[in-house]
Amino acid sequence: MKTATIPSLRVEPELRHAVENVLHDNETLSSFVEQSLRAHIRRRQLQDEFIARGLASRDEARRTGEYYDADNVLSALDTMLSCAEGK
């Protein structure tokens, strides 16, 4: 597989300095940028999937007329959390 490049990015000196200050040992600026891009892409993908599930749920509720009261859902989630924490 051939590799590709990401376009050069001009930033303010303060941003470059901030990035250089948080690099780990043996970490390069290029590897940091690549990891950041991968993480942000994944976050966007997860966000898109979340929205798609929400819209599908909305459509299903409209189709069936079955809705759930927010207080009941939150109460059930609190109970689940308490059980998971061993309370």
Protein Blocks (a to p, Z undefined) as FASTA:
>chain_A
ZZdddddddddfklmmmmmmmpcehiafklmmmmmmmmmmmmmmmmmmmmmmmmmmmmmm
mmnopacdfklmmmmmmmmmmmmnoZZ
